Amino acid sequence: MKWTDEVRYLPYEKWGNDYLRKLESKVKEAKWRLDFHIQPKTGLLNDPNGFTFFNNQWHLFYQFFPFGPVHGLKSWYHIVSDDLIHWRSEGVAIKPDTAYDSHGVYSGSALPVGDKLFLAYTGNVRDETWQRVPYQMGAWMDQDNQITKIEKPLINQVPEGITEHFRDPQVIKYKNHYLMFIGAQNTKKQGEVLVYQSDNLLEWKIKGSLDFIEESMGYMIECPNVVFLDDQPVLIFCPQGLDKRVADYQNIYPNFYIVGENFDPERCKINHVEDLKLLDAGFDLYATQAFNAPDGRCLSIGWIGLPEMEYPTFKDGWAHCLSLVKELKLINGELYQYPVKEMEMLRKEEQKMVIHDHSFSLEGIENSFELQVKIPYSSIGTIQLYANKEHNHYLCLEFDTVKGKLTLDRSRTINPINLKYGNKRTIELKKNGGLNLTIFVDQSVCEIFINKGQKVMTTTYYPEKDQNNVYVEGDNQYLIKYYPLSKTT
Ligand code: FRU
């Protein structure tokens, strides 16, 4: 298939059922499909959208292009869950079928209002000269999950001083008003987050540009997302083209966050901000969305994948997945991210709890498990995941708790990816401290939680058949728990 613009933007009804059925069976057979991560049945998934709790269920949508592993004409795909772990498909929920979203129903958010769910998204339109025109659009979902688009755009014009890059509305209720945060690029080619306000969700007035940091945030900010943790605002966002002297990162585009002291909506200001921090220190996480759930938790989910990168599943007709659902907490002013407690229900067998001297191995296992490794202070060693018996292909975690370093190295592989951005990621830890790792391995993705979520490293990795062993080697005793996990997909 040649993915010309014409093919990518073909209306959904022009693709025959036959085509989709064939693609479905091809994807079913594909070798790197996942066991407990949200993945598309066919085609490409990217940003999570509209993550919320409504009508006694968790609802989640994602950016979806059904017909191939490319960024084509996007829609919102809808899934629901009772436990944040098992998800039921509701199918394509918002299609690009009006003059205001003809070239894609782009990212956005959801907010329960009365007995309905309010959805906000960006309608992406291209004119005859292929010039992009964005509209901020709304829709209502009722108790039967029926969605009705609001005909008139919520915001039908790009404000002055902003280019056509104006998208990804997040709507929240703050005090007595509704607020909308939108990712944007200004005409000086700088990234901004714009703030709008409304009392009725239909008419929106611009309040200004969110003031949260002095430095320029690259040339565009995508997917801004504000949540409150212990009343402190946390802004999660994706700056593109950010100067590495402002904050270091290695992926093409990073997902960053800042923690504020308080939020002043009148002045559009997040006060007393700490340094910018990477939300994920691995290779493949982007577009994280979080919300304050009615049970008091703050929950997040991200896209495991990055824009403009190549992944080996493309040849099998599918691309990308979502991360595990994580709970966010502020502990001593630091953001912690850890998979929700509900994840424990996937543990299949009694845990194996062993203290091992120097080396530990698990051979011939399914690459679908949770592994916890407790490493004492003053210890140096490696954890090989997806290892073959010859020890030449594996995903490696190198730890050194003396120097306080942890390196994720994905260089030993038959299927390398995106080498231009390096194949090692290192994080600094407290020197001479202990280290606690919780690792989730699911076929071709791996999420690593360091010290109960103080840091996270998310990566994809593409093993071959014989890469089904785990080896832990070091100079000390390690407490290891291993849980094979059940399949949810
Ligand atoms: C981020 C993003 C958003 C946009 C969406 C389109 O990955 O580019 O800015 O709304 O994806 O699929």
Residues whose N, C-alpha, C, O or C-beta is under 5 A from the ligand:
A	BS01	FRU	D47 Q63 K74 Y106 S107 R167 D168 E222 C223 A287
